[in-house]
């Protein structure tokens, strides 16, 4: 075995939670917000911490070890059945592929910035399946067969990594503010061969240079730190209620998959700034006032930049219809469902025909109903 391959197959120790009553595997139950034994039903409460969830200065964490897991694999040894499973890249929690036992990498062995908070799953697997069926049945243009005969792939509960950012912003701006005024202008027109003078009311703009400053505080700006989920769909199932964040405990991951962030802290902050700039622009333009604004220049300073690394719950799966795969996601906190669904060409054609018939009927009534 080559040295490179040996390095890739480094064994990693994990945490798993055994039932004190029967020794079975315990997983997190979203319904009871506790650990639940798969075999005897024994429940164990997860200890809650009362202290405030911390936010950290971004400059103090830039140089932390944050080596990319994308080039590494980890071999997880299952103490239940003896099998050894390769942990997926960027994964923090996973099941044994042979017996289904749940494994969570110990937090002190995870490189990079560790999560200190998460929103536990509130929606159970059974509830997620029901929400998906209701969502698909509500899709008017989906074919009837797709609604009744869809075969869902395995429904996975995944904790998706996110960054949140806070920042004080101070912006200096300059622009030209326009105020509308109106004048009467006389024009010469020719009608039926005759020359006539017509007076029109014309709008003009009086421009004035303006400058100033604008302060705005941003709190908990959310940035997806995963590169393995459909960003469009996951944005559609937002928002998450961050007031329900709990301190990170590995028990919450038991029975679920958790991903280690692929978007680094600085990269996430750059993405956050891309969301900040349009908001500042909109508010500065509103501050300038007038009827219209042009040549806006804004220079923004960011101060007191704080961040949190959090994990957010998402159910995800897909289904196949006529050999095409359609993906969907369910917000594990709120139950919001979004995704892809097939479209019936026949329903679209019928809708267009109905609209055309209504329009034609309205036109006929206007022309002949007088």
N, C-alpha and C positions, 0 to 999 in steps of 0.2 A: 504493500500500500504506500502511495506516495506521501511525502510530508504534507503536501497541500491538502490531500484527502483526509489524512489523519487529523489535521487541524479543523477541518470542516465538521468532523464527527466527534467533537468534544462533548462528553456527557455533561448534562446539566442537572443539578438537583432541583426538585420541585416540591411544592406543598400540595397535599390533598387532605380532605377532611373526612375522617372515619367516624361512623356513628358509635357513640358510647354504649348503645344498647345492643346492637347486633354486629358491629364492625363493618357495616356496609358503607357504600359511597354516599356522601351527603352533598347536595347541590343547593344553590340559592333558589328559593321559591319567591317569585315576584308577588304572589298573592298575599303571603304572610310576612314578607320582608325578613325571612329567617332562613337558616339552613334546614333542609328537609331530607330525611333518609329515603332513598329510593325503594327500600325493602320493607322497613317496619313502620315508616311514617313518623319517626321521632323527629322533633323540632328543636333547634338550638338557636336562641336569639343572638344576633350580631351586636356586639357592644358598640354603642354610639358614643362618640366624643362630643363634648359640648363646646370645645374651644373653637375660635374663629378659623375658617379656612384661610390659609396664608396666601398672599400674593408676593411676588419677588421682583426685585429690581432686575431689569433685563441685562444690564451691564455686568452684573455679578455672576451671570450664568452663561455668557457667551463662550467662555473658554472651557466649560465643563466637557468631560469626555462624552462625546455623543457619536461614537463610531456607528456606521450604518450597518444594520443587520441584513441588508439586502444581499450581501456577499457571503453570509454565514448560514450554516444550518446547525441545529442542535438535536442530539439524539436523546429522546426521553425514554427512560427505562420504566416500564410499568411494574410496580410491585405486586399488582393483583394477578396478572397472567404471565408476567415475565417477558412480554414482547417489548421490542425497542422500536420506537416510532420517530421518524425525522420531523422535528418541529418546523412548521412553515416559516418562511422568512417574515420578519416583523411581527411574529405571533408571540403573545405573552401567556395565553391560556389556550388549551386544546384538549380534545378527547383522545384516549387510546383508540387506535383504529380497529382493535381486535375485540376488546371487552367493553369499551365505552367509558372506562374510568376517566375521571376528570383530573387534569394536571395544571398547575399554575406555577410558572417560573418564580422562584423566590425573588423578591423585589431587590435585594442587595446584589443580585447577579445580573440585573438588567442594566446595560450600559446607557448612558445619557441621563436626561432629566426625568425623574420618576414622577408619576402622577400622585398627587396628594388628595385628589377629590374625584368623585364620579357621581352620576345620577344612576341609582340602581334601576334595574328593569321593574316597571310597574305593570306592564301588560304581559300576561302569561302566554305560553305557546298556543293554548286552546283559544284564547281570546284573539290572538293575532290571526289565526286561521279564519275565525269568524269574521273579523274585520276585513280581511282580504276578499272573502266571498261576497260580502256586502258591497265592497268597493267595485268589484268586477261586475256584479249584477247591475250596479248603477250606471255603468258605461253604456249609454244609449246606442252608440254606433258599434259596439262589440257584437260579433256574431252570436247567435243563441247557443250554438254548440260549444263555443269557447266558454260561455258562462256556466254551462251545466256539466261539461266533460273535461275541464282543465285538470291536468295532473301536475300538481305542485311538486317541485324538487324538495329536498330536505330543507326545512325552515331553520335557519341559523340565527341564533341570538348573538350579536357581535357588539362589543364595546369599541366604538370608534374614537380614536384620539383627536383631541382638539386643543388649540391654544386659545386663551382669552387674553386680551390686552387692554390696559387702561393707559390713558395719557392726557396730560394737560397740553393744549396746543395754543400757541400765540402766533397769529398771522398778521403780517403787514400787507396791505393791498393798495392798489391804485387802479383807476378805471375812468371811463367817460360815462357820465350819466346823461341820458337823453330825456328831454321833456317835450311832449307833443304840443304844437300850436297849429292853428288853422288860418289860412288866408284865402281870399277870393281871387281867382284868376280867370281872366276873360280869354276865350279861345274863339277862333273863327272856324265855323263849320259850313258845309254846303249841303243843303237839303232840297231835293227836287230842283236842283240847278240854281238855287238861290243862296246867296252868301248871307250867313247869319252869325251874330256874336252870341256866344253862350258863356255864362258865368258859372264856374264850378268852385266848390269848397274843397281845398287841397290841404292834406295834412303834411306838416313839415316837422323837423326835429331840431331842437336847440340843444347843443352838446356843451357839457361842462365837466372839466377835470375834477375828480375827487380822489381822496386818499384817506387812509385811516388804519385802524387795527381791530382785530376781532379775536376774542378768547373763547375757547370751547373745550369742555372736558368730555372725553370718551370713556365709557365704563363697560367692561366685559364685551368688547368687540370680539366676536367669535370667528375663528379661522379653522377650517377643516385641515387636520394634519395627516390625513390618509391620502395615499395615491392609488388605492386599490378598490375604491368604491366609485360609483357613478356620481360625480359632483352635482350634476343637474337634478337627479332624483333626490339626493340627500338634502339639497337646499330646499326642495319643495316640501319635505316633511318637517322642516323647521317651522316655528321656533321651539327650543327646549326652554323649560322654566329653570333657570340657573339658581333660583332661590331654593331649590330642592337638592342642591349638591350636598353630598355626604363625604366625610373623610374616607380616603381610600382604605379599604380592607380587602385582603385577598379572598375572603369568603364570598364577596359579591361576584367574583369571577367564576366561582365553582359551578360547572355545568354550562358555561358559556365560552365563547371565543373572545379573546381580547387582542387588539393589534397595537404594536409599538409604533410610535409616530415615524412617518417617512419624511415629513416636511420639518426641517430643522427650525429652531427657534428664530434665528435671524430671517430665514426665508418666510416664515409665517408672519413676522412683523412687516416685511415688505408687502405682503399680500394685504395686511391690515391697513397699511397706509394707502393702498389703492382704493380701499373702501372709504377711508377718511377724507381724502382730497375732494371727491364730488360733494360730500356733505358740507364741507367747509365752503366750497364754491357756491353752493345753493344758498347757504345762510348769509354769505358776504353779499351776494347779489341782492338778497332781500333787505339787508342792512343798508345798501347803497340807495335803494328806492328808485324813484323816477318811473318813467313809462317804459324805458328800455335801457340796456346797459351794453357797452362794448369795450373791447381792449382791456379785459380784466387781467390783472397780474397779481398773483398771490405768492408770498414767500412765508412758509410755515415752519416754525420751530416746535419740536416735540420735547416735552419735559416730563420728568417723573414717570417714565415708562415702566409699568408693572405687568407681570404676566402670571397666568396659572396654566398648568398642564392638567387637563381633565379628560375623563372618558365618558362618552354618552351612548345610551343604549339604542340599538337598531335591530329589528328583525328583518332579515332579508332572504329572498328566495327567487325562484323563477318558475315559469311554466311554459310548456311547449304547445303550440297550435299550428298545425299544418307545417311541421318541420322547422318552424321558426321559434326561437327562444325569446320570451318576454320577461324582463326583470322588474322587480318591484321591491319597495322597502316600506317598513312600518315603524313609526316613531315608538320606541319601547317605553316612553314615558306618557305620551298623549294619545297614542293610537292612530295618529294621522297616517293615511295610506297614500302613496303615490307610486307611479311606475309606468311601464309600457303596457299597452293592451292592443289586441288586433282590432282591425276596423272592417266592417262589412261594406263592400263596395255597393251592394244592392241597396242598403239602407241610405247611403249617401246619395245615390241616384234618385231614389224615391223622394228624399227630402228636397233635392233640387227641383224635381218635377212639381212637387206640391207648392213650393215657393213661386215657381214660374206661373203655375195655374192661378194662384192668388193674385199675383201681379197683373196677369192678363185680365182677370175678372175685374180688378179695380180699374184698369185702364178702360175696359169696355163700359163700365158704369159711368166713368167720368165723361166719356165721349157720347154715350147714348142715353144717359139717365136724366138729362136736363129737360 
